[in-house]
Amino acid sequence: MTSHLIRDARLIPLAEGDRTPDRPVDVLVVDGTVTAVGPALERPDGASVLDAGGRWLMPGLWDQHVHLAQWTLASQRLDLAGARSPEDATAMVAERVAAYPEVPVIGWGHRSGGWERDVTVSELDAVSGDTAVVLISGDGHHAWLNTTALMHLAMPVRDSVVREAEWFAAYPRLATLVGNDGTSPEAYRRTLEHAASMGIVGIVDFEFSGGAEEWAERWAAGADLLRIRMATYADTLEHVIAAGLRTGDTLPGCDARATMGPLKIISDGSLNTRTAWCCDPYADAHRLEYPSGQPNLSGDELRDLLGRAHGSGLEVATHAIGDAAVAEALAAYAETGARGSIEHAQMVNRDDVRAMARLGIRGSIQPAHLLDDRDLTEKIWPGRAERCFAFRWMLDDGVTLALGSDAPVSPLDPWLAIAAAVHRSADDREPWHAEQALTPREALAASVDGQPTVAVGSRGDLVLLDADPLAGFEPGAETAKVGEALRTMTVALTMVAGELVHTTL
């Protein structure tokens, strides 16, 4: 039995009206559960003592939407986030090929939605020769490949990008091009250690490849630091059902910290790729094959998947970015009785938000996306920005919120997400539709997997902060300083299931 006595910690109230002590207290964690909270607790035999020094204690943070292998690989990829045109991107590729002519180039992060023209395979071929090049867009929904890479990944040669379902199906084959070194258990462990240093205790993993067997291998090899919920996709759904796995079940070969998560359905595309399914056409619809985007599944296919998962004890996480996709997903939830979440819910109608609340469907949101999508939204969804990232609508209408990053689309950084939810700006401009902002307390409450303020019976998943995350916020006040304080928050201690996974004490 493991026990820790945290002395002199200030508790952070996560709900309005929470009664927390007005002075530091001691918190005893025994065998993964908080068993006592109060002043000057007696130290049990064998318990370690951790001096919080008046720091601030709260439940540990979760990232509810991560593509963990892709995030782990991201640090090894060519960073194209700064590319402002196709010419910028090809210049970066040419430089990388010149430096490492025998090494395939995997790039990440360009946002071609803001570029003035479409790209071609032939212009990428011109700067890469026989070196395989795969440039993955910042939203993850399309990739710009040269001919060598298209042929290696067994895709038809074309002069345009690979989008949506075709790209998702091809992504796992990247390992045949670059190998698996970047997703070894050791690499996963490093990623999880970095997450723990930011106060993360749990991750919902929406990776496309792998499955329970791969998680069992990683777990045994030391990638067992945090809580993990593993999602499945349609192509592996029957395998999961045949294995008897239901949402919440412990993954075979792991312990109770690694569990089965939801079925993930990607019902539409993205803003950057202009494939999010909308009720109205995009502003540049003349450039598009589908002027309003389109669904990735028919209504019958969507309902069949929801019904199959629900009947087998699995929750469903439905990616829906456009307002038409959100409405259709909610109709499918209502008809099938399935439970779970809308992932992203980037543009919504108010009535659909009310339907989310009525159906008990969570809003799994990624606030940092608004920092990247602000300008593009105004350009290609003009007149609709007030319905984008509508966090205040959701909370006020009774939708349960769950914050995440969608890493590597945004960094795996809970404080960036929390700050974006509160301040809604990444630069010197005024907050973007500040009427949809959350308070720091609300954003924190949406980041802890439903856990209440630390009390007897709480999970021993805790984070100790070097500063008060609620300091300086007043309703109606300017939020830039609060946002900066949240973005730069530092963590003194992270505990998972009663075990220390990070400490600077």
Beta strands, then each sheet from edge to edge (+ up, - down):
strand 1: 3-11
strand 2: 25-30
strand 3: 33-38
strand 4: 48-51
strand 5: 56-59
strand 6: 61-66
strand 7: 78-79
strand 8: 105-110
strand 9: 133-137
strand 10: 142-145
strand 11: 162-163
strand 12: 200-205
strand 13: 227-232
strand 14: 258-266
strand 15: 316-320
strand 16: 340-344
strand 17: 362-365
strand 18: 401-403
strand 19: 462-465
strand 20: 491-496
strand 21: 499-503
sheet 1: 3+ 2- 1+ 4+
sheet 2: 3+ 2- 1+ 5+ 19- 20+ 21-
sheet 3: 6+ 12+ 13+ 14+ 15+ 16+ 17+ 18+
sheet 4: 7+ 8+ 9+ 10- 11+
end
